Amino acid sequence: MAFLGLTDLGGYHCFDYDACREAGAAMATDYRQGDPFPHVVVDDFLDRDFLRRVLGEFPDSAGRDYFDRDQERLKFQFRPDQCAGPHTRMLFAELNSRAFLAFLSEMTGIRGLIADPYHAGAGLHETRRGGHLGIHADFPHHGRMKVERRLNLLIYLNEDWSPDYGGALELWDRAMKARCRSVLPEIGRAVVFSTDRDTFHGHPEPLACPPGRSRRSIATYYYTAVTAPLPEIERSTDFRVRPGSGDRADWRMRLHNLKSDWIPPVLQRRRREPLSPVAGQGAEA
């Protein structure tokens, strides 16, 4: 039986508000006591048959652009509006619904959560054989909505996923000294975790799944309103190097984030002012 049920309203499947609140309250202690940072792992989070329908609608990544650098390789992303399947569209609509926000708020204690209709960085994710995602802390703000990122939700779509394939989600301590938890990406398993500057996670080892297989997941992110003006130079994803590994540092992004943290706001604004009267030729962060 699924942890959260979806009610069929004549073809449209939706969450029940009261059931979501009750389920969130039941998980609150586990979530808030999560180590190395607040999180929870839930098996059979949603009905597996429904998730199999989503998996059957997964877009073909052949010929698509993907991330291909030292920190993230062979990773594809598809926004919900890039997906033609009705079950996929329904699910993302419900993951942004009032009922699901109530589940998250009851579980985490975070009030005023805001869903992202733009799905920045979210949607369906796929990593092919040989690909990986380095350990990182996520971008802290939504550039378009000007809100603060607070939570990540991941739901996995991988049938019969062997530990030998790799691809486990790793949660690292805030000092980046040790891996504290490893979560195999099996179908129906969900992970919800808090996001901050030091909530480090990823699947850093190259996938060793058989040819023709890939690591697939659903990802959505949740935000709250900010209480102070955001910096002109926005922090970006902060990739880190595991001790004793062959990971390569992302020095360009580290420099960018240092500028965000240390350049006074007035100077940041000046950097973004046009350097000449030529239209559109402003300084870019």
C-alpha positions as CSV (number, residue, x, y, z in Angstrom):
1,M,0.0,0.0,0.0
2,A,1.3,3.5,-0.9
3,F,2.3,5.9,1.8
4,L,0.3,8.7,0.0
5,G,-2.7,7.7,-2.0
6,L,-3.9,9.3,-5.1
7,T,-7.7,9.4,-5.5
8,D,-9.1,8.7,-9.0
9,L,-11.6,11.4,-9.9
10,G,-12.8,10.0,-13.2
11,G,-9.3,9.8,-14.7
12,Y,-7.6,12.7,-12.8
13,H,-5.6,11.4,-9.8
14,C,-5.2,13.8,-6.9
15,F,-4.0,13.9,-3.2
16,D,-6.5,14.3,-0.4
17,Y,-5.7,17.4,1.8
18,D,-6.6,15.9,5.2
19,A,-4.8,12.6,4.4
20,C,-1.6,14.5,3.4
21,R,-1.7,16.5,6.6
22,E,-2.0,13.4,8.7
23,A,0.8,11.6,6.8
24,G,3.1,14.6,7.3
25,A,2.4,14.8,11.0
26,A,3.2,11.1,11.3
27,M,6.6,11.5,9.7
28,A,7.6,14.8,11.6
29,T,9.8,13.2,14.2
30,D,11.7,11.0,11.8
31,Y,12.3,13.9,9.4
32,R,13.5,16.4,12.0
33,Q,15.9,13.9,13.6
34,G,17.4,12.9,10.3
35,D,21.2,12.8,10.2
36,P,23.4,14.5,8.9
37,F,20.6,17.1,8.2
38,P,16.8,16.8,8.4
39,H,15.5,14.3,5.9
40,V,13.3,11.2,5.5
41,V,13.4,8.2,3.2
42,V,10.0,6.6,2.4
43,D,9.5,3.3,0.5
44,D,6.3,2.9,-1.6
45,F,5.8,6.6,-1.3
46,L,3.3,6.6,-4.2
47,D,1.4,3.7,-5.9
48,R,3.9,1.8,-8.0
49,D,1.5,1.1,-10.8
50,F,1.0,4.9,-11.2
51,L,4.7,5.4,-11.2
52,R,5.1,2.7,-13.8
53,R,2.8,4.7,-16.0
54,V,4.9,7.8,-15.5
55,L,8.0,5.7,-16.3
56,G,6.3,4.5,-19.5
57,E,5.8,8.2,-20.5
58,F,9.5,9.1,-19.9
59,P,10.8,11.2,-22.8
60,D,13.5,9.7,-25.1
61,S,16.8,11.4,-24.3
62,A,18.4,10.5,-27.6
63,G,19.8,13.6,-29.3
64,R,19.0,15.8,-26.3
65,D,21.4,18.2,-24.6
66,Y,22.9,17.0,-21.3
67,F,25.3,18.0,-18.6
68,D,28.8,16.8,-19.4
69,R,31.6,18.1,-17.2
70,D,33.7,16.8,-14.3
71,Q,31.0,17.6,-11.7
72,E,27.9,16.2,-13.5
73,R,28.1,14.0,-16.5
74,L,25.5,12.4,-18.8
75,K,22.7,13.9,-16.9
76,F,19.4,14.9,-18.7
77,Q,16.6,17.0,-17.4
78,F,13.0,17.4,-18.7
79,R,10.5,20.0,-17.4
80,P,6.9,18.7,-17.0
81,D,5.9,20.8,-20.0
82,Q,8.4,18.9,-22.1
83,C,6.6,15.7,-21.2
84,A,3.6,14.6,-23.2
85,G,2.2,11.9,-20.9
86,P,-1.0,12.6,-18.9
87,H,0.2,10.8,-15.8
88,T,3.4,12.7,-15.7
89,R,1.5,16.0,-16.1
90,M,-1.0,15.0,-13.4
91,L,1.7,14.0,-10.9
92,F,3.7,17.2,-11.2
93,A,0.5,19.3,-10.8
94,E,-0.3,17.4,-7.6
95,L,3.2,17.7,-6.3
96,N,2.7,21.4,-6.5
97,S,-0.8,21.3,-5.0
98,R,-2.1,22.7,-1.7
99,A,-2.6,19.2,-0.4
100,F,1.0,18.2,-1.0
101,L,2.4,21.4,0.5
102,A,0.3,20.6,3.6
103,F,2.1,17.2,3.8
104,L,5.5,18.9,3.6
105,S,4.7,21.6,6.1
106,E,3.3,19.2,8.7
107,M,6.4,17.0,8.3
108,T,9.1,19.7,8.3
109,G,7.5,22.4,10.4
110,I,8.2,24.9,7.6
111,R,5.2,27.2,7.0
112,G,4.4,29.2,3.9
113,L,6.0,26.8,1.5
114,I,5.8,27.9,-2.2
115,A,5.8,25.4,-5.1
116,D,7.6,26.3,-8.3
117,P,5.4,26.5,-11.4
118,Y,8.5,27.1,-13.5
119,H,10.2,23.9,-12.3
120,A,13.7,25.5,-12.3
121,G,16.1,22.6,-12.4
122,A,13.3,20.2,-11.5
123,G,11.2,17.7,-13.5
124,L,12.2,14.2,-14.8
125,H,15.9,13.5,-14.4
126,E,18.0,10.8,-16.2
127,T,21.6,9.8,-15.8
128,R,23.0,7.3,-18.3
129,R,25.6,4.6,-17.8
130,G,29.0,6.1,-16.9
131,G,27.3,9.3,-15.6
132,H,27.4,10.8,-12.2
133,L,26.4,13.8,-10.1
134,G,29.1,15.1,-7.7
135,I,28.5,15.9,-4.1
136,H,27.0,19.4,-3.8
137,A,24.7,21.8,-2.0
138,D,22.0,23.2,-4.3
139,F,21.5,26.8,-5.5
140,P,19.8,28.7,-2.6
141,H,17.4,31.0,-4.4
142,H,15.0,30.9,-7.3
143,G,16.2,33.6,-9.7
144,R,12.9,34.3,-11.3
145,M,10.6,34.1,-8.3
146,K,13.1,35.6,-5.8
147,V,12.4,33.1,-3.1
148,E,14.6,30.9,-0.9
149,R,15.0,27.2,-1.6
150,R,14.0,25.0,1.4
151,L,13.2,21.4,0.4
152,N,14.0,18.8,-2.2
153,L,11.8,15.9,-3.1
154,L,13.2,12.9,-5.1
155,I,11.1,10.0,-6.2
156,Y,12.9,7.1,-8.0
157,L,11.6,5.2,-11.0
158,N,14.1,2.3,-11.3
159,E,12.8,-1.2,-11.4
160,D,15.0,-4.1,-10.2
161,W,17.9,-1.7,-9.5
162,S,20.9,-3.7,-8.3
163,P,23.4,-2.2,-5.8
164,D,26.1,-3.2,-8.3
165,Y,24.7,-0.6,-10.6
166,G,25.7,2.2,-8.3
167,G,23.7,5.5,-8.4
168,A,22.9,5.5,-4.7
169,L,22.1,9.0,-3.3
170,E,24.8,9.9,-0.7
171,L,24.2,12.3,2.1
172,W,27.4,13.8,3.6
173,D,28.1,15.6,6.8
174,R,28.2,19.3,6.9
175,A,32.0,19.3,7.2
176,M,32.4,17.1,4.1
177,K,34.4,14.6,6.1
178,A,32.2,11.5,5.8
179,R,29.2,9.9,4.0
180,C,26.4,9.5,6.5
181,R,23.7,7.7,4.5
182,S,23.4,6.0,1.1
183,V,20.0,5.5,-0.5
184,L,19.5,3.1,-3.4
185,P,17.3,4.6,-6.1
186,E,14.6,1.9,-6.3
187,I,11.2,2.5,-7.8
188,G,8.7,4.1,-5.4
189,R,11.4,5.2,-2.9
190,A,11.2,8.9,-2.0
191,V,13.6,11.2,-0.2
192,V,12.7,14.6,1.2
193,F,15.5,16.7,2.7
194,S,16.2,20.3,3.8
195,T,18.4,22.4,1.6
196,D,21.0,24.8,2.9
197,R,24.5,25.8,2.1
198,D,25.9,22.7,3.7
199,T,23.3,20.0,3.0
200,F,25.7,18.0,0.7
201,H,24.4,15.2,-1.4
202,G,24.8,13.5,-4.8
203,H,25.6,10.2,-6.5
204,P,29.3,10.8,-7.3
205,E,30.4,7.4,-8.6
206,P,30.0,6.6,-12.4
207,L,26.9,4.4,-13.0
208,A,27.7,0.8,-13.8
209,C,24.2,-0.2,-14.9
210,P,23.9,-2.5,-18.0
211,P,23.8,-0.9,-21.5
212,G,20.4,0.3,-22.2
213,R,19.6,1.1,-18.5
214,S,19.7,4.5,-16.9
215,R,19.0,6.1,-13.5
216,R,15.7,7.9,-13.6
217,S,13.9,10.0,-11.0
218,I,11.3,12.7,-10.3
219,A,12.6,15.9,-8.7
220,T,10.6,18.9,-7.3
221,Y,11.8,21.8,-5.1
222,Y,10.0,24.0,-2.6
223,Y,10.6,27.5,-1.4
224,T,9.7,30.2,1.1
225,A,9.6,34.0,0.8
226,V,12.8,35.9,1.7
227,T,12.9,38.4,4.5
228,A,15.8,40.5,3.1
229,P,16.8,41.6,-0.4
230,L,18.7,39.0,-2.4
231,P,22.3,39.6,-3.6
232,E,22.7,40.8,-7.1
233,I,25.2,38.0,-7.7
234,E,23.3,34.8,-6.9
235,R,25.0,31.8,-5.4
236,S,24.9,28.8,-7.6
237,T,25.3,25.0,-7.0
238,D,28.3,24.4,-4.7
239,F,30.1,21.2,-5.7
240,R,32.5,19.7,-3.2
241,V,35.4,17.3,-3.4
242,R,35.2,14.1,-1.3
243,P,38.3,13.4,0.9
244,G,40.7,10.9,-0.7
245,S,38.8,10.8,-4.0
246,G,39.7,11.8,-7.5
247,D,36.9,14.5,-7.6
248,R,37.8,17.7,-9.3
249,A,37.0,21.1,-7.8
250,D,34.8,23.5,-9.7
251,W,36.9,26.6,-9.3
252,R,34.9,28.8,-11.6
253,M,31.7,28.2,-9.5
254,R,33.6,28.6,-6.3
255,L,34.9,32.0,-7.4
256,H,31.3,33.0,-8.4
257,N,30.0,32.0,-5.0
258,L,32.8,33.9,-3.2
259,K,31.8,37.0,-5.1
260,S,28.2,36.5,-4.0
261,D,29.2,36.1,-0.4
262,W,31.9,38.8,-0.1
263,I,31.4,41.6,-2.6
264,P,29.3,44.4,-0.9
265,P,25.8,44.7,-2.4
266,V,26.5,48.3,-3.7
267,L,29.4,47.0,-5.8
268,Q,27.4,44.0,-7.0
269,R,24.8,46.4,-8.3
270,R,27.5,48.4,-10.1
271,R,28.9,45.3,-11.8
272,R,25.5,44.8,-13.4
273,E,25.1,48.3,-14.7
274,P,25.7,48.8,-18.4
275,L,29.4,49.5,-19.3
276,S,28.4,51.4,-22.4
277,P,25.3,52.8,-24.1
278,V,25.2,49.9,-26.5
279,A,21.8,48.1,-26.1
280,G,21.9,44.9,-24.1
281,Q,25.7,45.1,-23.4
282,G,25.5,45.0,-19.6
283,A,27.9,43.2,-17.3
284,E,26.8,39.7,-16.5
285,A,27.3,38.0,-13.2
